[in-house]
Amino acid sequence: MTMSIDESVGLARLTQLLEAVQRQARRENRPLLASLTEPMPAIDPLTFFHAAASFRERALWFQPATNFALVSVGVAQSIESTGIDRFERARTAWRTLLDGAHIDGVTGKTTGPLLLGGFAFDPERVPDGQWDGFPAARFVLPRIMLTLNGSDCRVTQNVLLWPDSDAAAESLALARELDLLRDASSSQLQPARAATLETSEVRPPAEWQAIVADAANAIRAGEMQKVVLAREVYLQADAALDITAALERLSATYPTCYVFAMARGERTFLGATPERLVRFEDGELTAACLAGSERRGATADEDRQLGESLWASEKNREEHDIVVRVLREGLGSLCDELTIPDEPVLLSVSNVHHLYTPVSARPRAGVGLLDAVERLHPTPAVGGFPRETALGFIREHEGFDRGWYAGSIGWLGHAGDGEFAVALRSALVDGANAALFAGCGIMGDSDPEREYDETWLKFRPMLAALGGKAH
């Protein structure tokens, strides 16, 4: 391995840090975390993610419009939890991991030790084999992490050192891994190979529409106010699907969305979601209510008319108001100075209009990001209301395991800042096969055929990204 002078200096600094931390680990007879952040020349995050294909685990969190990205490579430590106390167990494990950590070179709240991962939609549902590797809650402290924030690019290396660890060997291994990633990132991405794709619906359209009708009847009978029903569509290709090409297409087409990918072995959960769940930054909490949708128009006049029709729709406004009300109640017990506009606005992405209400608040002392995620997840925008009644209906009637679809995914930094989004417009890819997911909010006056058509509208982003055709 040939290193530049700067890289040699970086290796020496990393080795010195790791050796000092290991000595302390021996004194205290417990594992301790060492984290070093250093500047590096700007690298395209998708190229860096692609360069990590040989690693068993990698992840991407990318907001193209702001050029903010986190790319996780490898695992320094993972945190998994199940059951109703999964949020508290994740909080406790993260605090334990940070206790006594040596953090060097941090230049902001998006560098240094940071977790990427998420929570499944419904932890009470027995997972099927399709979602192996994606438990009820899983977070990864990356072994190597790229942070791109505007034009600033940093790399963070994290190592958990045990009393009997070999600090010098760990330093050299990390240097080799980072060198491999740099070399691979210098290569141009190859154009995606055209694939032959077959699309199949898991459940016949008439059967799914009948479930929608049953849900609408239950709502009119007063059993619940809203339920979100999802569908699953399979794609089968004649060769392994190109994850990087799909992420490139999503980034180019939906630059204001959260483009994400969580890869474990052969499986990758990826998508481009417009829906922020909650963000915690500099002591302020911001969230979003996103419910009610309509397609974009083919002309400017048609597009404007469709947006106005959505905004005036009694069904969609009622659906949106439920989400706003539940979010107000959920955050009200955690925050002061809660600010919520009286009326929604239109949030328009490439293929759809949404009703959108932004929310800001000042969390009370001791309240953290995962407290807010726990209180809000899953929102009525992806589950329904009342929550437990709607979740019970989904478990009984939907007929498949959502896994991390409509779950909460995001990142959490060592200083407490971070952001989570709702994992919509997404797919689970396994080699040449993919499962795509989309859902609709069902109200008492919902029309089953229109709801079915709306799901196809929401399938389009991932269908196009993976090289398929729109319905």
Disulfide bonds with the S-S distance in Angstrom:
none
